[in-house]
Amino acid sequence: MTLRLAEELAARVEEKAREWGMRVVTAIADEGGNTKLIRSMDGAYIGSVDVAVNKAYTCVAFRMSTERLSELARPDGPLYGIQHTNGGRIVIFGGGEPLVVEGKLIGALGVSGGTAEQDTALAAFGASLLKEVISCL
């Protein structure tokens, strides 16, 4: 995950957020779960910074979207209680997507600032642009 790739991907996520009337924080982590980039749109919630960073971390840590992890973490699910691990950094609601190129995890995207449904849709949109953004760099 290069800084240039992270910047371009975040810019496109923010462009879509503006179209949808959202003010979000976008965080991108590298393949080790380390934060590579955090961008906060004007008017975004302060609390969304930590949430976006931890959504990206969660996706790298478990190699799945936070939406998928939320299904596994339900009270009747096999990973119930997982959000209490990793020093409380695990997010079990939508808005985080792993970033995968040719089957290899290169990082993750975390979006926070809208409803869970909006964050989920925006993060999925961002992840879907990955190959296109790479080809433009």
C-alpha positions as CSV (number, residue, x, y, z in Angstrom):
1,M,0.0,0.0,0.0
2,T,1.6,3.2,-1.2
3,L,0.7,6.6,0.1
4,R,-0.2,7.7,-3.4
5,L,-2.6,4.8,-3.8
6,A,-4.1,5.5,-0.4
7,E,-4.5,9.2,-1.2
8,E,-6.2,8.6,-4.5
9,L,-8.6,6.0,-3.1
10,A,-9.5,8.2,-0.2
11,A,-10.2,11.1,-2.6
12,R,-12.6,9.0,-4.7
13,V,-14.4,7.8,-1.5
14,E,-14.8,11.4,-0.4
15,E,-16.1,12.5,-3.8
16,K,-18.8,9.8,-3.6
17,A,-19.5,10.8,0.1
18,R,-20.1,14.4,-1.1
19,E,-22.5,13.1,-3.8
20,W,-24.4,11.2,-1.1
21,G,-24.5,14.2,1.2
22,M,-22.1,12.6,3.8
23,R,-19.2,14.0,5.7
24,V,-16.9,11.1,6.6
25,V,-13.5,10.1,7.9
26,T,-11.6,7.7,5.6
27,A,-8.7,5.6,7.0
28,I,-6.5,3.3,5.0
29,A,-4.2,0.7,6.6
30,D,-1.4,-1.2,5.1
31,E,-1.1,-5.0,5.0
32,G,0.2,-5.0,8.6
33,G,-2.8,-3.1,9.9
34,N,-0.8,0.1,10.4
35,T,-2.6,3.3,9.5
36,K,-1.3,4.7,6.3
37,L,-3.7,7.6,5.8
38,I,-6.5,9.3,7.7
39,R,-8.6,12.0,6.0
40,S,-11.4,13.8,7.7
41,M,-13.9,15.8,5.6
42,D,-15.0,19.2,6.9
43,G,-17.8,18.7,9.4
44,A,-17.1,15.0,10.0
45,Y,-17.6,13.7,13.6
46,I,-14.5,13.8,15.7
47,G,-15.3,10.3,17.0
48,S,-15.3,8.9,13.5
49,V,-11.5,9.1,13.3
50,D,-11.0,6.3,15.8
51,V,-13.8,4.3,14.3
52,A,-12.5,4.5,10.8
53,V,-9.0,3.6,11.8
54,N,-10.2,0.6,13.8
55,K,-12.5,-0.5,10.9
56,A,-9.4,-0.7,8.6
57,Y,-7.4,-2.5,11.3
58,T,-10.2,-5.0,11.9
59,C,-10.3,-5.9,8.2
60,V,-6.6,-6.6,8.1
61,A,-6.6,-8.5,11.4
62,F,-9.4,-10.8,10.2
63,R,-9.1,-10.6,6.4
64,M,-12.8,-9.8,6.0
65,S,-15.2,-6.9,5.9
66,T,-16.5,-5.5,9.2
67,E,-20.0,-6.2,7.9
68,R,-19.1,-10.0,7.5
69,L,-17.5,-10.0,10.9
70,S,-20.6,-8.5,12.4
71,E,-22.6,-11.5,11.2
72,L,-20.1,-13.9,12.8
73,A,-20.1,-11.8,16.1
74,R,-23.8,-12.0,16.7
75,P,-24.8,-13.6,20.1
76,D,-25.5,-16.9,18.4
77,G,-22.4,-16.7,16.1
78,P,-19.0,-18.5,16.4
79,L,-17.1,-15.2,17.1
80,Y,-19.5,-13.7,19.7
81,G,-17.5,-11.4,21.9
82,I,-14.6,-10.8,19.5
83,Q,-15.0,-7.1,19.7
84,H,-13.6,-7.3,23.2
85,T,-10.2,-8.6,21.9
86,N,-7.2,-6.7,20.5
87,G,-7.5,-4.0,23.1
88,G,-11.0,-3.1,22.1
89,R,-9.9,-2.2,18.5
90,I,-12.3,-4.7,16.8
91,V,-15.3,-3.1,15.0
92,I,-18.3,-5.3,14.4
93,F,-20.4,-3.1,12.2
94,G,-20.1,-2.2,8.5
95,G,-17.8,0.4,6.9
96,G,-14.6,-1.6,6.7
97,E,-13.4,-3.4,3.6
98,P,-10.2,-5.4,2.9
99,L,-8.2,-4.3,-0.1
100,V,-7.1,-7.3,-2.2
101,V,-5.2,-7.4,-5.4
102,E,-4.8,-10.7,-7.2
103,G,-5.7,-12.6,-4.1
104,K,-3.2,-10.7,-1.9
105,L,-4.3,-8.5,1.0
106,I,-2.5,-5.1,0.5
107,G,-4.4,-3.2,3.2
108,A,-7.9,-2.1,4.2
109,L,-10.3,0.8,4.0
110,G,-12.3,2.1,6.9
111,V,-15.1,4.7,6.5
112,S,-17.1,6.3,9.3
113,G,-19.5,9.2,9.6
114,G,-22.8,8.0,8.2
115,T,-25.2,5.3,9.2
116,A,-23.9,1.7,9.3
117,E,-25.6,1.1,6.0
118,Q,-24.1,4.3,4.4
119,D,-20.6,3.5,5.7
120,T,-20.9,-0.1,4.4
121,A,-22.0,1.0,1.0
122,L,-19.3,3.7,0.8
123,A,-16.5,1.4,1.9
124,A,-17.7,-1.3,-0.6
125,F,-17.7,1.4,-3.3
126,G,-14.1,2.4,-2.4
127,A,-12.9,-1.2,-2.4
128,S,-14.5,-1.8,-5.8
129,L,-12.4,1.0,-7.3
130,L,-9.1,-0.5,-6.2
131,K,-8.0,-2.0,-9.5
132,E,-9.1,1.1,-11.4
133,V,-7.2,3.4,-9.1
134,I,-4.1,1.2,-9.3
135,S,-4.2,1.3,-13.1
136,C,-4.4,5.1,-13.1
137,L,-1.2,5.5,-11.0
